[in-house]
Structure formats: structure tokens, C-alpha cells
Amino acid sequence: MTKLARILIVEDDPNDVELTLTALKDYNLANEVVVTRDGQQALDYLYRRGEFNTRSTDNPAVMLLDLKLPKVGGLEVLQQIKSDERLKMIPVVVLTSSHEEKDMMRSYSLGVNAYVVKPVDFHEFVNAVKELGIFWAIVNEPPPGSVKK
Amino acid sequence: MTDLAEGPAHAGVRRSLAYWNQEFQRIHSPILRYGFSVVSVAIALGMAFALQRYQFHDVELPLFTVAIAFTTWYAGAGPSVLAIIFSSACFDYFFTEPLYSLDISSSELPYYFIFVAWAAIVASFNAVRRRTEVSLRQARDNLQVEVEQRRHRENEIRKLNQELGKRAAELEATNRELESFTYSVSHDLRAPLRHMVGYSELLQRQASSLLDEKSQRFIQTILDAAKKMGNLIDDLLEFSRIGRAETKKAEVDLEQLVKEVVAEIGQDTKGRDIVWKIGALPVCHGDHSMLRLVVVNLVSNAVKFTSMRRPAEIEIGCVDCDKKEVEVFVRDNGAGFDMQYVNKLFGVFQRLHLPEQFEGTGIGLATVQRIIHRHGGKIRGEGAVDQGATFYFSLPNAQDAAERRANAQ
């Protein structure tokens, strides 16, 4: 089997987490997924702080980032990652409900790798998550220092 | 001048003007004016006698001249003539040979004439000077009034400007509020919908073997309703975005645009029998992506509402293409509509057909109208039930294609 890269999901809504995980499971992409529930926790994970201080030094191969998050917002997380020499190579995919051009422009100007609007239709949502999972966890060669199993 | 009555500054100006006028005003009453003339000549005569007594001779002439000058200055032309006549008579009677008689000896005649001429010149100079001064003063007063008025107007403009600034700030705040509102709609309302659809589908998948047909239909209805609501929210957001988005204006070749759109829509209507007629269309000045949305909406409407026609006929052309104000139309032979409801055509979520007949949310024409209005154009619809509909839109600065080609050469 092809190597599976680690996916970091940053999503506050438990339903969205479940639906995303369901979609990933459908395509056997879910065994290397880390879920963080807000921007602070995501940064803790990336910087190996707090509850994550024992994790290995490898970065995730891709990060699925929601924009509207408690504590530290998605755009702030993105800005933090892209301005840090050690983290800026992590591919970040914004996965959000927001259609707003403002959010899109801001995300791209901060250096996001992809911007995906969560479709209302479940099939489309599953497809979108599947495509993202397959592309970033299998097809894409992640930067050196990423987790591969 | 009436608006000048307001405000303390204007009252002050009026008072000072009145003071000036009073100080330099001539004596009003004619009796007083002529009396003034007689009195001043009499005073001059008295002084001449008094001086004569102290052996001052030949001062009577300058004294009379001074009296005439005063009369002209304060009493005007008529009294000054009287003063000239009166002082000539006094001069003749008291100071020229033969004394105490109005007869004039021929030797004194030139002297006498010189006096009259001199007096007349002084009087006329005086009169001219006075007239000039009066008109100068009047001009100055007018100028002062105008300056005041201008200051008043400037104040008013400043006040209006301030108000305008306040209004603009309010509008900006409202706009920001609206933006955050649409943002919340876009972000927060869609998430629960997505969950409704997602979990319904999961339920469908998980429990399809356990559910009877009725329950399956219920789940399907939940799904359809949630999806429809998702579409409505998307349409509404799109509609509000068109209101807020900046227009990037450039030359747009409508003919090319229509051909592109028709080719694109034609892909989805492979099974249909549609006869397309595309006439010459002008080049206009506008936002390409917005105008594209107009054409897509109108053409896809035409396709949608002709679904029962074999063949469907859709014509896109332009009325009076050689004139400056051109009107582009999209005509179909479809379901049409009752002209009675024409004013409802462009309303948001207004529909003139049942959802079972034709699908759609009812936002398309509202979007079209908004775009056309933002371009400063006009849109109207004509139709009859079962006889098709025609939508006309006009855009300012549209240029005939042929004319453009001629200009390009």
C-alpha cells in the first residue's frame, strides 16, 4: 500500500469533524488524522506545546483549516504558520463555509495552498474531502520532515 | 435680502449701512432744501457785510461760492440753482455798481458773468462728485451685502457638508453591519444545513434497509428541503454581493459574449430541439463578469421556460441597432407570463410559475435587474401566457458593432 501522510484537521464543529472523518474513512484515509478543535490547540500541536509536547517532531503532510474558530481564528493560525520558517512549508488547505471573497483574498495573500468551500450537498462534501485526502495524503510529495506511515 | 435679516452679523451690517446713509443723506424735505439754500446764501451775505465792515474787500464772491457749494452738497441741484440765482442777485444788489439796484452797469457785466460761470462750475463739480460718491457707496454697500451673503452661503454649505459626512459615516457603518450580517449568513447558516444534509444522507445510507418507503420519502424530503435552502442562501448571498461588488468597467462585445454563453448552455441542452437566432449586437461599456451573468440568466431562463416546445425558438438581437440608445432583447416562444404581474418579474424570490412547472429560486431576474441598474441601464419584460416572453435591456454608451469597426480602421 502507498504511504499515507498525516492530516491535521482544525475544526471546531463536532458535526463537521464527524462528517469529515466519515468521508475520509470511506476512502481509508482516516488512520493518520489528528483533530484539533481551535486555533490555539492547532498551534500547540504544531509547536509541540502543552498536551502535544511528547509528539514526534515531524510536521503533518497537510493541514485542513477552518476559518471560523474559537480563541485563535483560522486566518491568524495561517498567518502564524506562514511566517514561521519551520512551519511555512506545511501545505495548508482552508476548508470553510465562507464564500466571501474577502476571506479568499486574505487567505491567498497569506500564502494558503488551496481554498475549498464546504459544499452543502453531502456527496459533494464527501467528494471534496476525498479528493483533498487523496491528493495531499497520497499523491502529493510533502516537504521533507513530514510524517509518512 | 430677506434671508439677511437672520443672524446678528447681518443686523450689524444693516445698522452700519443705515448710519452711513443717514450721515450722507441729503435733506429730504424740499422746503428744507430750498430753505437751506436761502439760509446759506443769507449767511454768506451776512459774513460778507461783516467782513466789509472790517475793511476786507472782494471776499463776497468766494463766500457766495462756498454757500453754493454747500447747498449743492447737502440740498441738491434745484436748491443750488436757486442759490446761484439768489447769490447773483445779492451780489448784483449789494456789491456791484450801481449799488442797491438790480441794474448791472456794462462795465461790471463781465465780472458778473464770470461769477455766475464760476458758481455754476463749482455747483456742477460738486454735483458730479456727489453722484460719483453715491454710486461708489452704493457699490460698496452691495459688495458688503454680497460678501455677507456669500459667507452665509459658505456656512450653509459647510453645514450641509458636515451633515453629508455624518450621513456617509452612518451609511458606512450600516454597510459594515450588513457585510458582517451577510458574512454570518454565509458562514453560520450554511453549517447546520450541511449537517442536516450530511446526517440525513448518512441515515439514509445506514438505515435504508430498515426503513419503509414512507420513511425513506420523509428523509428524501428533508434532504431536498435542506438543499433548496442551501441554494436560496447561496442565491441571496450572490445577489447581495452584486450590490456591493465594485464594477470593473471595460469594453464588452455583447455579440461575442452571447455566443460564448449560448455555446456553453447548448452543451447542457443536447437532448432539446432549440432553434437559436443571434443577431448583430453592440459593444458596450461595462463589467464583463456581471454582464455575463445577465446574459446567462436571461438565456437560461429562455431555455428553461421553453422546455415544452418542439422546437423551442430563442432569439437574441437588438432593437434599432443603428441608434445611440440600443436595446438588446432575448425572446423565446415558451411559457410566457401574464402582463398583469409584470411588476413582480424582477422581485427577489418572486416567481410567476409553480415549482413543479419550472424549477428555480426566483432570484435570476432580480440579479439581472440589479446589474443593469448598476450600469445605469433599463430592463423590461413583455409577454403573454403561452406565447413566450421577451426581455429587453439597454445599457448607456453602447456602440453599434459596425460603427466600432469603422472607428477601429
Boltz contact constraints between the chains, C-beta under 6 A:
constraints:
  - contact:
      token1: [A, 15]
      token2: [B, 195]
      max_distance: 6.0
  - contact:
      token1: [A, 19]
      token2: [B, 198]
      max_distance: 6.0
  - contact:
      token1: [A, 68]
      token2: [B, 187]
      max_distance: 6.0
  - contact:
      token1: [A, 97]
      token2: [B, 187]
      max_distance: 6.0
  - contact:
      token1: [A, 97]
      token2: [B, 190]
      max_distance: 6.0
  - contact:
      token1: [A, 97]
      token2: [B, 191]
      max_distance: 6.0
  - contact:
      token1: [A, 98]
      token2: [B, 186]
      max_distance: 6.0
  - contact:
      token1: [A, 98]
      token2: [B, 187]
      max_distance: 6.0
  - contact:
      token1: [A, 99]
      token2: [B, 186]
      max_distance: 6.0
  - contact:
      token1: [A, 100]
      token2: [B, 183]
      max_distance: 6.0
  - contact:
      token1: [A, 100]
      token2: [B, 186]
      max_distance: 6.0
  - contact:
      token1: [A, 120]
      token2: [B, 193]
      max_distance: 6.0
  - contact:
      token1: [A, 120]
      token2: [B, 194]
      max_distance: 6.0
  - contact:
      token1: [A, 120]
      token2: [B, 197]
      max_distance: 6.0
  - contact:
      token1: [A, 120]
      token2: [B, 230]
      max_distance: 6.0
  - contact:
      token1: [A, 122]
      token2: [B, 197]
      max_distance: 6.0
  - contact:
      token1: [A, 122]
      token2: [B, 198]
      max_distance: 6.0
  - contact:
      token1: [A, 122]
      token2: [B, 201]
      max_distance: 6.0
